[in-house]
Amino acid sequence: MRKIDLQNVIWKEGKYYVAQCLNVDVSSFGKTKKDALANLQEALELYFDGAKISDLLKVEQPTIVKRQLQYA
């Protein structure tokens, strides 16, 4: 069995937590952080069941950066 390291982020959005993988375009949510991460784990397992590992983006030391946008 092969293993890969993935970078994930989690945040609260309304009454739910959202968990997102930075290496592939996969996300999920749950009522708690634990639920969101468990749901993300399941979604990632399903994703990689049919995906090529070559589709994986290498993400190292991600940084959260705030930006301000002005709009009309």
mmCIF file of the N, C-alpha and C atoms, coordinates in Angstrom:
data_MODEL
# 
_entry.id   MODEL 
# 
loop_
_atom_site.group_PDB 
_atom_site.id 
_atom_site.type_symbol 
_atom_site.label_atom_id 
_atom_site.label_alt_id 
_atom_site.label_comp_id 
_atom_site.label_asym_id 
_atom_site.label_entity_id 
_atom_site.label_seq_id 
_atom_site.pdbx_PDB_ins_code 
_atom_site.Cartn_x 
_atom_site.Cartn_y 
_atom_site.Cartn_z 
_atom_site.occupancy 
_atom_site.B_iso_or_equiv 
_atom_site.pdbx_formal_charge 
_atom_site.auth_seq_id 
_atom_site.auth_comp_id 
_atom_site.auth_asym_id 
_atom_site.auth_atom_id 
_atom_site.pdbx_PDB_model_num 
ATOM 1   N N  . MET A 1 1  ? 0.848   -1.182 0.000   1.00 0.00 ? 1  MET A N  1 
ATOM 2   C CA . MET A 1 1  ? 0.000   0.000  0.000   1.00 0.00 ? 1  MET A CA 1 
ATOM 3   C C  . MET A 1 1  ? 0.892   1.243  0.000   1.00 0.00 ? 1  MET A C  1 
ATOM 4   N N  . ARG A 1 2  ? 0.593   2.192  -0.879  1.00 0.00 ? 2  ARG A N  1 
ATOM 5   C CA . ARG A 1 2  ? 1.377   3.418  -0.988  1.00 0.00 ? 2  ARG A CA 1 
ATOM 6   C C  . ARG A 1 2  ? 0.774   4.508  -0.114  1.00 0.00 ? 2  ARG A C  1 
ATOM 7   N N  . LYS A 1 3  ? 1.614   5.443  0.304   1.00 0.00 ? 3  LYS A N  1 
ATOM 8   C CA . LYS A 1 3  ? 1.160   6.571  1.109   1.00 0.00 ? 3  LYS A CA 1 
ATOM 9   C C  . LYS A 1 3  ? 1.581   7.861  0.428   1.00 0.00 ? 3  LYS A C  1 
ATOM 10  N N  . ILE A 1 4  ? 0.739   8.885  0.542   1.00 0.00 ? 4  ILE A N  1 
ATOM 11  C CA . ILE A 1 4  ? 1.081   10.213 0.052   1.00 0.00 ? 4  ILE A CA 1 
ATOM 12  C C  . ILE A 1 4  ? 0.752   11.220 1.144   1.00 0.00 ? 4  ILE A C  1 
ATOM 13  N N  . ASP A 1 5  ? 1.546   12.276 1.213   1.00 0.00 ? 5  ASP A N  1 
ATOM 14  C CA . ASP A 1 5  ? 1.312   13.341 2.181   1.00 0.00 ? 5  ASP A CA 1 
ATOM 15  C C  . ASP A 1 5  ? 0.513   14.446 1.500   1.00 0.00 ? 5  ASP A C  1 
ATOM 16  N N  . LEU A 1 6  ? -0.560  14.876 2.134   1.00 0.00 ? 6  LEU A N  1 
ATOM 17  C CA . LEU A 1 6  ? -1.429  15.904 1.584   1.00 0.00 ? 6  LEU A CA 1 
ATOM 18  C C  . LEU A 1 6  ? -1.530  17.076 2.547   1.00 0.00 ? 6  LEU A C  1 
ATOM 19  N N  . GLN A 1 7  ? -1.610  18.274 1.998   1.00 0.00 ? 7  GLN A N  1 
ATOM 20  C CA . GLN A 1 7  ? -1.798  19.488 2.789   1.00 0.00 ? 7  GLN A CA 1 
ATOM 21  C C  . GLN A 1 7  ? -3.289  19.846 2.748   1.00 0.00 ? 7  GLN A C  1 
ATOM 22  N N  . ASN A 1 8  ? -3.887  20.008 3.916   1.00 0.00 ? 8  ASN A N  1 
ATOM 23  C CA . ASN A 1 8  ? -5.311  20.322 4.010   1.00 0.00 ? 8  ASN A CA 1 
ATOM 24  C C  . ASN A 1 8  ? -5.508  21.555 4.871   1.00 0.00 ? 8  ASN A C  1 
ATOM 25  N N  . VAL A 1 9  ? -6.581  22.280 4.600   1.00 0.00 ? 9  VAL A N  1 
ATOM 26  C CA . VAL A 1 9  ? -6.955  23.422 5.429   1.00 0.00 ? 9  VAL A CA 1 
ATOM 27  C C  . VAL A 1 9  ? -8.389  23.212 5.899   1.00 0.00 ? 9  VAL A C  1 
ATOM 28  N N  . ILE A 1 10 ? -8.707  23.829 7.025   1.00 0.00 ? 10 ILE A N  1 
ATOM 29  C CA . ILE A 1 10 ? -10.066 23.730 7.562   1.00 0.00 ? 10 ILE A CA 1 
ATOM 30  C C  . ILE A 1 10 ? -10.450 25.082 8.135   1.00 0.00 ? 10 ILE A C  1 
ATOM 31  N N  . TRP A 1 11 ? -11.706 25.473 7.932   1.00 0.00 ? 11 TRP A N  1 
ATOM 32  C CA . TRP A 1 11 ? -12.204 26.736 8.456   1.00 0.00 ? 11 TRP A CA 1 
ATOM 33  C C  . TRP A 1 11 ? -13.699 26.623 8.723   1.00 0.00 ? 11 TRP A C  1 
ATOM 34  N N  . LYS A 1 12 ? -14.195 27.546 9.516   1.00 0.00 ? 12 LYS A N  1 
ATOM 35  C CA . LYS A 1 12 ? -15.616 27.572 9.841   1.00 0.00 ? 12 LYS A CA 1 
ATOM 36  C C  . LYS A 1 12 ? -16.324 28.506 8.868   1.00 0.00 ? 12 LYS A C  1 
ATOM 37  N N  . GLU A 1 13 ? -17.411 28.013 8.304   1.00 0.00 ? 13 GLU A N  1 
ATOM 38  C CA . GLU A 1 13 ? -18.216 28.780 7.368   1.00 0.00 ? 13 GLU A CA 1 
ATOM 39  C C  . GLU A 1 13 ? -19.669 28.636 7.804   1.00 0.00 ? 13 GLU A C  1 
ATOM 40  N N  . GLY A 1 14 ? -20.196 29.689 8.424   1.00 0.00 ? 14 GLY A N  1 
ATOM 41  C CA . GLY A 1 14 ? -21.548 29.583 8.979   1.00 0.00 ? 14 GLY A CA 1 
ATOM 42  C C  . GLY A 1 14 ? -21.554 28.608 10.135  1.00 0.00 ? 14 GLY A C  1 
ATOM 43  N N  . LYS A 1 15 ? -22.461 27.624 10.083  1.00 0.00 ? 15 LYS A N  1 
ATOM 44  C CA . LYS A 1 15 ? -22.525 26.653 11.171  1.00 0.00 ? 15 LYS A CA 1 
ATOM 45  C C  . LYS A 1 15 ? -21.765 25.358 10.868  1.00 0.00 ? 15 LYS A C  1 
ATOM 46  N N  . TYR A 1 16 ? -21.057 25.318 9.750   1.00 0.00 ? 16 TYR A N  1 
ATOM 47  C CA . TYR A 1 16 ? -20.303 24.133 9.347   1.00 0.00 ? 16 TYR A CA 1 
ATOM 48  C C  . TYR A 1 16 ? -18.811 24.422 9.237   1.00 0.00 ? 16 TYR A C  1 
ATOM 49  N N  . TYR A 1 17 ? -18.016 23.368 9.320   1.00 0.00 ? 17 TYR A N  1 
ATOM 50  C CA . TYR A 1 17 ? -16.587 23.439 9.052   1.00 0.00 ? 17 TYR A CA 1 
ATOM 51  C C  . TYR A 1 17 ? -16.344 22.897 7.652   1.00 0.00 ? 17 TYR A C  1 
ATOM 52  N N  . VAL A 1 18 ? -15.485 23.564 6.920   1.00 0.00 ? 18 VAL A N  1 
ATOM 53  C CA . VAL A 1 18 ? -15.119 23.142 5.570   1.00 0.00 ? 18 VAL A CA 1 
ATOM 54  C C  . VAL A 1 18 ? -13.668 22.685 5.605   1.00 0.00 ? 18 VAL A C  1 
ATOM 55  N N  . ALA A 1 19 ? -13.394 21.525 5.037   1.00 0.00 ? 19 ALA A N  1 
ATOM 56  C CA . ALA A 1 19 ? -12.038 20.993 4.929   1.00 0.00 ? 19 ALA A CA 1 
ATOM 57  C C  . ALA A 1 19 ? -11.714 20.856 3.445   1.00 0.00 ? 19 ALA A C  1 
ATOM 58  N N  . GLN A 1 20 ? -10.546 21.355 3.060   1.00 0.00 ? 20 GLN A N  1 
ATOM 59  C CA . GLN A 1 20 ? -10.163 21.333 1.660   1.00 0.00 ? 20 GLN A CA 1 
ATOM 60  C C  . GLN A 1 20 ? -8.732  20.845 1.519   1.00 0.00 ? 20 GLN A C  1 
ATOM 61  N N  . CYS A 1 21 ? -8.498  20.003 0.522   1.00 0.00 ? 21 CYS A N  1 
ATOM 62  C CA . CYS A 1 21 ? -7.158  19.537 0.204   1.00 0.00 ? 21 CYS A CA 1 
ATOM 63  C C  . CYS A 1 21 ? -6.526  20.518 -0.769  1.00 0.00 ? 21 CYS A C  1 
ATOM 64  N N  . LEU A 1 22 ? -5.315  20.960 -0.483  1.00 0.00 ? 22 LEU A N  1 
ATOM 65  C CA . LEU A 1 22 ? -4.630  21.914 -1.345  1.00 0.00 ? 22 LEU A CA 1 
ATOM 66  C C  . LEU A 1 22 ? -3.946  21.246 -2.530  1.00 0.00 ? 22 LEU A C  1 
ATOM 67  N N  . ASN A 1 23 ? -3.707  19.959 -2.451  1.00 0.00 ? 23 ASN A N  1 
ATOM 68  C CA . ASN A 1 23 ? -2.993  19.249 -3.507  1.00 0.00 ? 23 ASN A CA 1 
ATOM 69  C C  . ASN A 1 23 ? -3.887  18.870 -4.681  1.00 0.00 ? 23 ASN A C  1 
ATOM 70  N N  . VAL A 1 24 ? -5.152  18.632 -4.405  1.00 0.00 ? 24 VAL A N  1 
ATOM 71  C CA . VAL A 1 24 ? -6.139  18.301 -5.433  1.00 0.00 ? 24 VAL A CA 1 
ATOM 72  C C  . VAL A 1 24 ? -7.409  19.069 -5.116  1.00 0.00 ? 24 VAL A C  1 
ATOM 73  N N  . ASP A 1 25 ? -8.260  19.228 -6.096  1.00 0.00 ? 25 ASP A N  1 
ATOM 74  C CA . ASP A 1 25 ? -9.488  20.015 -5.913  1.00 0.00 ? 25 ASP A CA 1 
ATOM 75  C C  . ASP A 1 25 ? -10.580 19.158 -5.275  1.00 0.00 ? 25 ASP A C  1 
ATOM 76  N N  . VAL A 1 26 ? -10.412 18.862 -3.982  1.00 0.00 ? 26 VAL A N  1 
ATOM 77  C CA . VAL A 1 26 ? -11.361 18.051 -3.227  1.00 0.00 ? 26 VAL A CA 1 
ATOM 78  C C  . VAL A 1 26 ? -11.624 18.740 -1.898  1.00 0.00 ? 26 VAL A C  1 
ATOM 79  N N  . SER A 1 27 ? -12.897 18.842 -1.528  1.00 0.00 ? 27 SER A N  1 
ATOM 80  C CA . SER A 1 27 ? -13.256 19.426 -0.237  1.00 0.00 ? 27 SER A CA 1 
ATOM 81  C C  . SER A 1 27 ? -14.488 18.720 0.305   1.00 0.00 ? 27 SER A C  1 
ATOM 82  N N  . SER A 1 28 ? -14.759 18.946 1.583   1.00 0.00 ? 28 SER A N  1 
ATOM 83  C CA . SER A 1 28 ? -15.937 18.397 2.227   1.00 0.00 ? 28 SER A CA 1 
ATOM 84  C C  . SER A 1 28 ? -16.266 19.265 3.434   1.00 0.00 ? 28 SER A C  1 
ATOM 85  N N  . PHE A 1 29 ? -17.310 18.896 4.165   1.00 0.00 ? 29 PHE A N  1 
ATOM 86  C CA . PHE A 1 29 ? -17.712 19.703 5.312   1.00 0.00 ? 29 PHE A CA 1 
ATOM 87  C C  . PHE A 1 29 ? -18.328 18.815 6.381   1.00 0.00 ? 29 PHE A C  1 
ATOM 88  N N  . GLY A 1 30 ? -18.523 19.400 7.573   1.00 0.00 ? 30 GLY A N  1 
ATOM 89  C CA . GLY A 1 30 ? -19.168 18.695 8.667   1.00 0.00 ? 30 GLY A CA 1 
ATOM 90  C C  . GLY A 1 30 ? -19.520 19.671 9.777   1.00 0.00 ? 30 GLY A C  1 
ATOM 91  N N  . LYS A 1 31 ? -20.278 19.202 10.743  1.00 0.00 ? 31 LYS A N  1 
ATOM 92  C CA . LYS A 1 31 ? -20.697 20.059 11.858  1.00 0.00 ? 31 LYS A CA 1 
ATOM 93  C C  . LYS A 1 31 ? -19.562 20.346 12.830  1.00 0.00 ? 31 LYS A C  1 
ATOM 94  N N  . THR A 1 32 ? -18.559 19.478 12.853  1.00 0.00 ? 32 THR A N  1 
ATOM 95  C CA . THR A 1 32 ? -17.384 19.684 13.695  1.00 0.00 ? 32 THR A CA 1 
ATOM 96  C C  . THR A 1 32 ? -16.131 19.558 12.819  1.00 0.00 ? 32 THR A C  1 
ATOM 97  N N  . LYS A 1 33 ? -14.985 20.020 13.343  1.00 0.00 ? 33 LYS A N  1 
ATOM 98  C CA . LYS A 1 33 ? -13.735 19.857 12.604  1.00 0.00 ? 33 LYS A CA 1 
ATOM 99  C C  . LYS A 1 33 ? -13.461 18.376 12.347  1.00 0.00 ? 33 LYS A C  1 
ATOM 100 N N  . LYS A 1 34 ? -13.693 17.566 13.367  1.00 0.00 ? 34 LYS A N  1 
ATOM 101 C CA . LYS A 1 34 ? -13.451 16.133 13.252  1.00 0.00 ? 34 LYS A CA 1 
ATOM 102 C C  . LYS A 1 34 ? -14.313 15.526 12.142  1.00 0.00 ? 34 LYS A C  1 
ATOM 103 N N  . ASP A 1 35 ? -15.590 15.900 12.097  1.00 0.00 ? 35 ASP A N  1 
ATOM 104 C CA . ASP A 1 35 ? -16.491 15.404 11.053  1.00 0.00 ? 35 ASP A CA 1 
ATOM 105 C C  . ASP A 1 35 ? -16.037 15.864 9.664   1.00 0.00 ? 35 ASP A C  1 
ATOM 106 N N  . ALA A 1 36 ? -15.650 17.136 9.553   1.00 0.00 ? 36 ALA A N  1 
ATOM 107 C CA . ALA A 1 36 ? -15.216 17.678 8.268   1.00 0.00 ? 36 ALA A CA 1 
ATOM 108 C C  . ALA A 1 36 ? -13.968 16.955 7.769   1.00 0.00 ? 36 ALA A C  1 
ATOM 109 N N  . LEU A 1 37 ? -13.023 16.692 8.670   1.00 0.00 ? 37 LEU A N  1 
ATOM 110 C CA . LEU A 1 37 ? -11.800 15.998 8.270   1.00 0.00 ? 37 LEU A CA 1 
ATOM 111 C C  . LEU A 1 37 ? -12.066 14.536 7.922   1.00 0.00 ? 37 LEU A C  1 
ATOM 112 N N  . ALA A 1 38 ? -12.970 13.896 8.641   1.00 0.00 ? 38 ALA A N  1 
ATOM 113 C CA . ALA A 1 38 ? -13.329 12.505 8.321   1.00 0.00 ? 38 ALA A CA 1 
ATOM 114 C C  . ALA A 1 38 ? -14.024 12.444 6.962   1.00 0.00 ? 38 ALA A C  1 
ATOM 115 N N  . ASN A 1 39 ? -14.890 13.404 6.684   1.00 0.00 ? 39 ASN A N  1 
ATOM 116 C CA . ASN A 1 39 ? -15.579 13.450 5.395   1.00 0.00 ? 39 ASN A CA 1 
ATOM 117 C C  . ASN A 1 39 ? -14.592 13.752 4.262   1.00 0.00 ? 39 ASN A C  1 
ATOM 118 N N  . LEU A 1 40 ? -13.614 14.606 4.535   1.00 0.00 ? 40 LEU A N  1 
ATOM 119 C CA . LEU A 1 40 ? -12.585 14.894 3.539   1.00 0.00 ? 40 LEU A CA 1 
ATOM 120 C C  . LEU A 1 40 ? -11.757 13.638 3.273   1.00 0.00 ? 40 LEU A C  1 
ATOM 121 N N  . GLN A 1 41 ? -11.418 12.912 4.301   1.00 0.00 ? 41 GLN A N  1 
ATOM 122 C CA . GLN A 1 41 ? -10.660 11.666 4.145   1.00 0.00 ? 41 GLN A CA 1 
ATOM 123 C C  . GLN A 1 41 ? -11.399 10.713 3.211   1.00 0.00 ? 41 GLN A C  1 
ATOM 124 N N  . GLU A 1 42 ? -12.684 10.555 3.430   1.00 0.00 ? 42 GLU A N  1 
ATOM 125 C CA . GLU A 1 42 ? -13.489 9.668  2.587   1.00 0.00 ? 42 GLU A CA 1 
ATOM 126 C C  . GLU A 1 42 ? -13.529 10.171 1.143   1.00 0.00 ? 42 GLU A C  1 
ATOM 127 N N  . ALA A 1 43 ? -13.711 11.471 0.966   1.00 0.00 ? 43 ALA A N  1 
ATOM 128 C CA . ALA A 1 43 ? -13.750 12.051 -0.373  1.00 0.00 ? 43 ALA A CA 1 
ATOM 129 C C  . ALA A 1 43 ? -12.406 11.869 -1.087  1.00 0.00 ? 43 ALA A C  1 
ATOM 130 N N  . LEU A 1 44 ? -11.302 12.023 -0.357  1.00 0.00 ? 44 LEU A N  1 
ATOM 131 C CA . LEU A 1 44 ? -9.986  11.840 -0.947  1.00 0.00 ? 44 LEU A CA 1 
ATOM 132 C C  . LEU A 1 44 ? -9.745  10.385 -1.346  1.00 0.00 ? 44 LEU A C  1 
ATOM 133 N N  . GLU A 1 45 ? -10.188 9.471  -0.518  1.00 0.00 ? 45 GLU A N  1 
ATOM 134 C CA . GLU A 1 45 ? -10.044 8.053  -0.851  1.00 0.00 ? 45 GLU A CA 1 
ATOM 135 C C  . GLU A 1 45 ? -10.803 7.726  -2.132  1.00 0.00 ? 45 GLU A C  1 
ATOM 136 N N  . LEU A 1 46 ? -11.995 8.257  -2.284  1.00 0.00 ? 46 LEU A N  1 
ATOM 137 C CA . LEU A 1 46 ? -12.770 8.043  -3.506  1.00 0.00 ? 46 LEU A CA 1 
ATOM 138 C C  . LEU A 1 46 ? -12.096 8.709  -4.703  1.00 0.00 ? 46 LEU A C  1 
ATOM 139 N N  . TYR A 1 47 ? -11.574 9.902  -4.507  1.00 0.00 ? 47 TYR A N  1 
ATOM 140 C CA . TYR A 1 47 ? -10.898 10.623 -5.580  1.00 0.00 ? 47 TYR A CA 1 
ATOM 141 C C  . TYR A 1 47 ? -9.691  9.834  -6.085  1.00 0.00 ? 47 TYR A C  1 
ATOM 142 N N  . PHE A 1 48 ? -8.857  9.380  -5.167  1.00 0.00 ? 48 PHE A N  1 
ATOM 143 C CA . PHE A 1 48 ? -7.630  8.694  -5.558  1.00 0.00 ? 48 PHE A CA 1 
ATOM 144 C C  . PHE A 1 48 ? -7.873  7.270  -6.023  1.00 0.00 ? 48 PHE A C  1 
ATOM 145 N N  . ASP A 1 49 ? -9.078  6.753  -5.824  1.00 0.00 ? 49 ASP A N  1 
ATOM 146 C CA . ASP A 1 49 ? -9.413  5.430  -6.323  1.00 0.00 ? 49 ASP A CA 1 
ATOM 147 C C  . ASP A 1 49 ? -9.364  5.414  -7.851  1.00 0.00 ? 49 ASP A C  1 
ATOM 148 N N  . GLY A 1 50 ? -9.676  6.564  -8.480  1.00 0.00 ? 50 GLY A N  1 
ATOM 149 C CA . GLY A 1 50 ? -9.684  6.615  -9.934  1.00 0.00 ? 50 GLY A CA 1 
ATOM 150 C C  . GLY A 1 50 ? -8.705  7.605  -10.532 1.00 0.00 ? 50 GLY A C  1 
ATOM 151 N N  . ALA A 1 51 ? -7.950  8.304  -9.708  1.00 0.00 ? 51 ALA A N  1 
ATOM 152 C CA . ALA A 1 51 ? -7.052  9.354  -10.205 1.00 0.00 ? 51 ALA A CA 1 
ATOM 153 C C  . ALA A 1 51 ? -5.620  8.846  -10.321 1.00 0.00 ? 51 ALA A C  1 
ATOM 154 N N  . LYS A 1 52 ? -4.848  9.549  -11.125 1.00 0.00 ? 52 LYS A N  1 
ATOM 155 C CA . LYS A 1 52 ? -3.428  9.260  -11.248 1.00 0.00 ? 52 LYS A CA 1 
ATOM 156 C C  . LYS A 1 52 ? -2.677  10.088 -10.212 1.00 0.00 ? 52 LYS A C  1 
ATOM 157 N N  . ILE A 1 53 ? -1.698  9.495  -9.599  1.00 0.00 ? 53 ILE A N  1 
ATOM 158 C CA . ILE A 1 53 ? -0.888  10.224 -8.617  1.00 0.00 ? 53 ILE A CA 1 
ATOM 159 C C  . ILE A 1 53 ? -0.169  11.384 -9.294  1.00 0.00 ? 53 ILE A C  1 
ATOM 160 N N  . SER A 1 54 ? 0.068   11.279 -10.601 1.00 0.00 ? 54 SER A N  1 
ATOM 161 C CA . SER A 1 54 ? 0.728   12.372 -11.320 1.00 0.00 ? 54 SER A CA 1 
ATOM 162 C C  . SER A 1 54 ? -0.124  13.642 -11.336 1.00 0.00 ? 54 SER A C  1 
ATOM 163 N N  . ASP A 1 55 ? -1.438  13.518 -11.054 1.00 0.00 ? 55 ASP A N  1 
ATOM 164 C CA . ASP A 1 55 ? -2.328  14.684 -10.982 1.00 0.00 ? 55 ASP A CA 1 
ATOM 165 C C  . ASP A 1 55 ? -2.129  15.477 -9.690  1.00 0.00 ? 55 ASP A C  1 
ATOM 166 N N  . LEU A 1 56 ? -1.338  14.963 -8.790  1.00 0.00 ? 56 LEU A N  1 
ATOM 167 C CA . LEU A 1 56 ? -1.129  15.551 -7.475  1.00 0.00 ? 56 LEU A CA 1 
ATOM 168 C C  . LEU A 1 56 ? -0.188  16.758 -7.560  1.00 0.00 ? 56 LEU A C  1 
ATOM 169 N N  . LEU A 1 57 ? -0.633  17.887 -7.037  1.00 0.00 ? 57 LEU A N  1 
ATOM 170 C CA . LEU A 1 57 ? 0.221   19.068 -6.961  1.00 0.00 ? 57 LEU A CA 1 
ATOM 171 C C  . LEU A 1 57 ? 1.023   19.011 -5.675  1.00 0.00 ? 57 LEU A C  1 
ATOM 172 N N  . LYS A 1 58 ? 2.297   19.342 -5.758  1.00 0.00 ? 58 LYS A N  1 
ATOM 173 C CA . LYS A 1 58 ? 3.141   19.359 -4.563  1.00 0.00 ? 58 LYS A CA 1 
ATOM 174 C C  . LYS A 1 58 ? 2.988   20.727 -3.900  1.00 0.00 ? 58 LYS A C  1 
ATOM 175 N N  . VAL A 1 59 ? 2.523   20.738 -2.672  1.00 0.00 ? 59 VAL A N  1 
ATOM 176 C CA . VAL A 1 59 ? 2.323   21.973 -1.919  1.00 0.00 ? 59 VAL A CA 1 
ATOM 177 C C  . VAL A 1 59 ? 3.207   21.900 -0.687  1.00 0.00 ? 59 VAL A C  1 
ATOM 178 N N  . GLU A 1 60 ? 4.096   22.868 -0.555  1.00 0.00 ? 60 GLU A N  1 
ATOM 179 C CA . GLU A 1 60 ? 4.994   22.894 0.599   1.00 0.00 ? 60 GLU A CA 1 
ATOM 180 C C  . GLU A 1 60 ? 4.811   24.191 1.370   1.00 0.00 ? 60 GLU A C  1 
ATOM 181 N N  . GLN A 1 61 ? 4.672   24.085 2.650   1.00 0.00 ? 61 GLN A N  1 
ATOM 182 C CA . GLN A 1 61 ? 4.569   25.216 3.567   1.00 0.00 ? 61 GLN A CA 1 
ATOM 183 C C  . GLN A 1 61 ? 3.576   26.277 3.095   1.00 0.00 ? 61 GLN A C  1 
ATOM 184 N N  . PRO A 1 62 ? 2.300   25.919 2.986   1.00 0.00 ? 62 PRO A N  1 
ATOM 185 C CA . PRO A 1 62 ? 1.309   26.920 2.568   1.00 0.00 ? 62 PRO A CA 1 
ATOM 186 C C  . PRO A 1 62 ? 1.186   28.031 3.613   1.00 0.00 ? 62 PRO A C  1 
ATOM 187 N N  . THR A 1 63 ? 0.902   29.218 3.148   1.00 0.00 ? 63 THR A N  1 
ATOM 188 C CA . THR A 1 63 ? 0.750   30.379 4.016   1.00 0.00 ? 63 THR A CA 1 
ATOM 189 C C  . THR A 1 63 ? -0.596  31.025 3.738   1.00 0.00 ? 63 THR A C  1 
ATOM 190 N N  . ILE A 1 64 ? -1.322  31.373 4.782   1.00 0.00 ? 64 ILE A N  1 
ATOM 191 C CA . ILE A 1 64 ? -2.569  32.110 4.631   1.00 0.00 ? 64 ILE A CA 1 
ATOM 192 C C  . ILE A 1 64 ? -2.216  33.586 4.476   1.00 0.00 ? 64 ILE A C  1 
ATOM 193 N N  . VAL A 1 65 ? -2.697  34.191 3.419   1.00 0.00 ? 65 VAL A N  1 
ATOM 194 C CA . VAL A 1 65 ? -2.400  35.588 3.134   1.00 0.00 ? 65 VAL A CA 1 
ATOM 195 C C  . VAL A 1 65 ? -3.722  36.337 2.967   1.00 0.00 ? 65 VAL A C  1 
ATOM 196 N N  . LYS A 1 66 ? -3.908  37.380 3.749   1.00 0.00 ? 66 LYS A N  1 
ATOM 197 C CA . LYS A 1 66 ? -5.125  38.192 3.630   1.00 0.00 ? 66 LYS A CA 1 
ATOM 198 C C  . LYS A 1 66 ? -4.930  39.233 2.538   1.00 0.00 ? 66 LYS A C  1 
ATOM 199 N N  . ARG A 1 67 ? -5.947  39.417 1.740   1.00 0.00 ? 67 ARG A N  1 
ATOM 200 C CA . ARG A 1 67 ? -5.934  40.445 0.701   1.00 0.00 ? 67 ARG A CA 1 
ATOM 201 C C  . ARG A 1 67 ? -7.234  41.213 0.808   1.00 0.00 ? 67 ARG A C  1 
ATOM 202 N N  . GLN A 1 68 ? -7.170  42.497 0.513   1.00 0.00 ? 68 GLN A N  1 
ATOM 203 C CA . GLN A 1 68 ? -8.369  43.321 0.557   1.00 0.00 ? 68 GLN A CA 1 
ATOM 204 C C  . GLN A 1 68 ? -8.758  43.650 -0.882  1.00 0.00 ? 68 GLN A C  1 
ATOM 205 N N  . LEU A 1 69 ? -10.039 43.553 -1.164  1.00 0.00 ? 69 LEU A N  1 
ATOM 206 C CA . LEU A 1 69 ? -10.559 43.823 -2.497  1.00 0.00 ? 69 LEU A CA 1 
ATOM 207 C C  . LEU A 1 69 ? -11.629 44.894 -2.391  1.00 0.00 ? 69 LEU A C  1 
ATOM 208 N N  . GLN A 1 70 ? -11.535 45.891 -3.237  1.00 0.00 ? 70 GLN A N  1 
ATOM 209 C CA . GLN A 1 70 ? -12.573 46.926 -3.290  1.00 0.00 ? 70 GLN A CA 1 
ATOM 210 C C  . GLN A 1 70 ? -13.443 46.640 -4.507  1.00 0.00 ? 70 GLN A C  1 
ATOM 211 N N  . TYR A 1 71 ? -14.733 46.724 -4.315  1.00 0.00 ? 71 TYR A N  1 
ATOM 212 C CA . TYR A 1 71 ? -15.650 46.477 -5.421  1.00 0.00 ? 71 TYR A CA 1 
ATOM 213 C C  . TYR A 1 71 ? -16.869 47.373 -5.293  1.00 0.00 ? 71 TYR A C  1 
ATOM 214 N N  . ALA A 1 72 ? -17.560 47.542 -6.377  1.00 0.00 ? 72 ALA A N  1 
ATOM 215 C CA . ALA A 1 72 ? -18.731 48.436 -6.394  1.00 0.00 ? 72 ALA A CA 1 
ATOM 216 C C  . ALA A 1 72 ? -19.986 47.695 -6.046  1.00 0.00 ? 72 ALA A C  1 
# 
